[in-house]
Amino acid sequence: FQPSGDFHAWIEVADSGEAAVPEPTTLALLGLGLAGFGFRARKKKLN
């Protein structure tokens, strides 16, 4: 916002042409989380 009350947005998009690949740690944390949900559901089902 400008002091006069106007709003000016500056957006710059850079296209590298390559798809972003998640890091292995991110995928490992996602896998552990999904496994935890699966074990919790299995434990509830058995009880």
VEXTISE-209584 format. One record per residue: z, x, y of N, C-alpha, C, O in turn; residue in one letter. Coordinates in nm, 4 decimals, m for minus. Example, Ala and Ser with C-alpha at 12.3 -4.5 7.8 and 13.67 -1.06 7.14 Angstrom:
- n.w;n.u;n.v;ca.w;ca.u;ca.v;c.w;c.u;c.v;o.w;o.u;o.v;residu
- 0.7800;1.3190;m0.5690;0.7800;1.2300;m0.4500;0.7800;1.3200;m0.3300;0.8465;1.4236;m0.3319;A;
- 0.7080;1.2850;m0.2250;0.7140;1.3670;m0.1060;0.7870;1.2900;0.0030;0.8039;1.3409;0.1138;S;
// end
This chain:
- n.w;n.u;n.v;ca.w;ca.u;ca.v;c.w;c.u;c.v;o.w;o.u;o.v;residu
- 0.0000;0.0829;m0.1182;0.0000;0.0000;0.0000;0.0000;0.0873;0.1245;0.0636;0.1926;0.1290;F;
- m0.0705;0.0425;0.2219;m0.0781;0.1129;0.3493;0.0265;0.0554;0.4445;0.0690;m0.0587;0.4266;Q;
- 0.0691;0.1321;0.5455;0.1662;0.0806;0.6424;0.1194;m0.0475;0.7108;0.2019;m0.1276;0.7549;P;
- m0.0112;m0.0678;0.7202;m0.0635;m0.1887;0.7842;m0.0579;m0.3094;0.6918;m0.0875;m0.4212;0.7341;S;
- m0.0200;m0.2880;0.5653;m0.0128;m0.3973;0.4692;m0.1336;m0.4056;0.3790;m0.1359;m0.4856;0.2855;G;
- m0.2343;m0.3238;0.4058;m0.3540;m0.3234;0.3222;m0.3263;m0.2507;0.1911;m0.2392;m0.1642;0.1832;D;
- m0.4017;m0.2876;0.0896;m0.3898;m0.2228;m0.0411;m0.5233;m0.1596;m0.0750;m0.6265;m0.2267;m0.0740;F;
- m0.5216;m0.0311;m0.1049;m0.6429;0.0400;m0.1439;m0.6183;0.1055;m0.2790;m0.5261;0.1857;m0.2940;H;
- m0.7002;0.0716;m0.3762;m0.6871;0.1309;m0.5096;m0.7999;0.2308;m0.5304;m0.9157;0.2033;m0.4989;A;
- m0.7649;0.3453;m0.5830;m0.8633;0.4485;m0.6148;m0.8584;0.4685;m0.7649;m0.7605;0.5210;m0.8179;W;
- m0.9631;0.4270;m0.8330;m0.9677;0.4370;m0.9785;m1.0836;0.5282;m1.0161;m1.1974;0.5079;m0.9737;I;
- m1.0522;0.6282;m1.0960;m1.1551;0.7207;m1.1422;m1.1508;0.7240;m1.2943;m1.0470;0.7534;m1.3537;E;
- m1.2620;0.6941;m1.3558;m1.2697;0.6905;m1.5013;m1.3499;0.8112;m1.5481;m1.4631;0.8333;m1.5052;V;
- m1.2894;0.8877;m1.6359;m1.3580;1.0038;m1.6921;m1.3911;0.9743;m1.8380;m1.3017;0.9451;m1.9175;A;
- m1.5163;0.9815;m1.8726;m1.5599;0.9558;m2.0095;m1.5983;1.0882;m2.0739;m1.6996;1.1490;m2.0391;D;
- m1.5162;1.1313;m2.1677;m1.5437;1.2585;m2.2341;m1.6388;1.2408;m2.3524;m1.6919;1.3391;m2.4039;S;
- m1.6608;1.1171;m2.3959;m1.7496;1.0926;m2.5082;m1.6836;1.1099;m2.6430;m1.7475;1.0884;m2.7460;G;
- m1.5567;1.1485;m2.6449;m1.4855;1.1688;m2.7706;m1.3738;1.0662;m2.7841;m1.3102;1.0288;m2.6856;E;
- m1.3510;1.0219;m2.9050;m1.2412;0.9293;m2.9311;m1.1115;1.0079;m2.9443;m1.1092;1.1169;m3.0015;A;
- m1.0046;0.9519;m2.8914;m0.8742;1.0172;m2.9021;m0.8217;1.0033;m3.0446;m0.8306;0.8960;m3.1043;A;
- m0.7678;1.1104;m3.0983;m0.7124;1.1111;m3.2334;m0.5617;1.1249;m3.2226;m0.5134;1.2191;m3.1598;V;
- m0.4851;1.0323;m3.2829;m0.3395;1.0433;m3.2746;m0.2890;1.1697;m3.3441;m0.3478;1.2166;m3.4415;P;
- m0.1810;1.2225;m3.2927;m0.1238;1.3434;m3.3507;m0.0578;1.3102;m3.4844;m0.0155;1.1965;m3.5053;E;
- m0.0483;1.4075;m3.5751;0.0124;1.3839;m3.7063;0.1564;1.3330;m3.6972;0.1982;1.2518;m3.7796;P;
- 0.2315;1.3793;m3.5991;0.3701;1.3341;m3.5849;0.3752;1.1849;m3.5553;0.4612;1.1140;m3.6075;T;
- 0.2837;1.1374;m3.4721;0.2784;0.9952;m3.4397;0.2505;0.9136;m3.5651;0.3153;0.8119;m3.5894;T;
- 0.1544;0.9583;m3.6440;0.1218;0.8867;m3.7678;0.2374;0.8922;m3.8671;0.2625;0.7949;m3.9381;L;
- 0.3078;1.0047;m3.8727;0.4225;1.0169;m3.9632;0.5335;0.9211;m3.9221;0.5934;0.8560;m4.0077;A;
- 0.5621;0.9114;m3.7926;0.6656;0.8186;m3.7460;0.6259;0.6738;m3.7738;0.7102;0.5931;m3.8131;L;
- 0.5003;0.6406;m3.7539;0.4530;0.5057;m3.7837;0.4685;0.4762;m3.9325;0.5139;0.3681;m3.9701;L;
- 0.4310;0.5719;m4.0169;0.4443;0.5541;m4.1616;0.5885;0.5374;m4.2049;0.6188;0.4530;m4.2893;G;
- 0.6788;0.6180;m4.1474;0.8210;0.6046;m4.1810;0.8756;0.4687;m4.1380;0.9543;0.4073;m4.2101;L;
- 0.8343;0.4227;m4.0225;0.8786;0.2914;m3.9755;0.8310;0.1796;m4.0666;0.9079;0.0898;m4.1010;G;
- 0.7049;0.1850;m4.1056;0.6513;0.0823;m4.1956;0.7176;0.0886;m4.3325;0.7445;m0.0151;m4.3931;L;
- 0.7440;0.2087;m4.3815;0.8134;0.2230;m4.5097;0.9547;0.1670;m4.5001;1.0022;0.1024;m4.5934;A;
- 1.0216;0.1911;m4.3889;1.1563;0.1371;m4.3685;1.1573;m0.0145;m4.3704;1.2451;m0.0761;m4.4308;G;
- 1.0590;m0.0748;m4.3038;1.0497;m0.2215;m4.3066;1.0250;m0.2712;m4.4486;1.0815;m0.3724;m4.4900;F;
- 0.9409;m0.2001;m4.5229;0.9121;m0.2392;m4.6608;1.0341;m0.2297;m4.7503;1.0599;m0.3205;m4.8293;G;
- 1.1102;m0.1205;m4.7390;1.2312;m0.1052;m4.8198;1.3357;m0.2101;m4.7839;1.4051;m0.2619;m4.8714;F;
- 1.3468;m0.2414;m4.6543;1.4437;m0.3422;m4.6115;1.4066;m0.4799;m4.6676;1.4933;m0.5536;m4.7145;R;
- 1.2791;m0.5135;m4.6627;1.2345;m0.6420;m4.7166;1.2559;m0.6476;m4.8677;1.2954;m0.7509;m4.9217;A;
- 1.2297;m0.5362;m4.9351;1.2490;m0.5320;m5.0807;1.3965;m0.5474;m5.1162;1.4311;m0.6180;m5.2110;R;
- 1.4828;m0.4815;m5.0403;1.6263;m0.4892;m5.0668;1.6777;m0.6321;m5.0455;1.7590;m0.6816;m5.1236;K;
- 1.6296;m0.6978;m4.9395;1.6707;m0.8362;m4.9140;1.6210;m0.9284;m5.0253;1.6903;m1.0225;m5.0641;K;
- 1.5006;m0.9011;m5.0764;1.4433;m0.9850;m5.1812;1.5205;m0.9711;m5.3119;1.5364;m1.0688;m5.3850;K;
- 1.5689;m0.8500;m5.3422;1.6424;m0.8266;m5.4663;1.7829;m0.8871;m5.4627;1.8371;m0.9229;m5.5673;L;
- 1.8419;m0.8988;m5.3452;1.9790;m0.9530;m5.3355;1.9799;m1.1010;m5.3305;2.0866;m1.1619;m5.3223;N;
// end
